[in-house]
Amino acid sequence: MPIRPDLQQLEKCIDDALRKNDFKPLKTLLQIDICEDVKIRCTKQFFHKLDDLICRELNKKDIQTISVILVSIGRCGKNINILGQPGLLTMIKQGLVQKMIVWFEKSKEIILSQGNSKDEAVINVIEDLFDLFMVIHDVSDEGKRQIVDSFIPRICALVIDSRVNISFQQEILKKMNAMLDKMPQ
């Protein structure tokens, strides 16, 4: 039976990835089920570490590790607790959506650099980014408002950009429609 990593170590996993370029603990964390009532305690610096790590990996265009980070935050996000407060709400107040705009723009550069080639890893990272959008979208009315206001115009611009591979456009449209389906009528 494999050893279950401690969910309280999410921030340590992010630190290891940031400082030692070691993504193994973060990948291991993805292999366990996360109960809704489990609280993952993080410091107030967690959000800045996360942003630094994602920006670094986006600059390196390391698609695999970007996906690991995005999936980790998406799966653990609702359980993160920062200074006794719900972590995602705290990070939204700290500017999470504004940082996600930067992540989206850097991801867009990666997509555009693909030209007409179809790379499954890039499609996966788009899915992972949109899944994180949905987590933020669903966490609060403020998250919903910020995601819709910030990303619907950007997503539409990306979909109609003729430089984007049709497979990417289809995936982006599918994810955007899922987001719009969850909007109140």
GIRABEL-V652645 format. One record per helix or strand of 3 or more residues. SS is the DSSP state (H for helix, E for strand). FROM is the first residue (numbers start at 1). TO is the last residue. Records with the same first field share a line. If there is no record, write none. Layout:
SS=FROM-TO  FROM-TO
This chain:
H=7-20  24-29  46-60  63-79  87-94  96-113  120-139  141-160  166-181
E=40-42  80-82
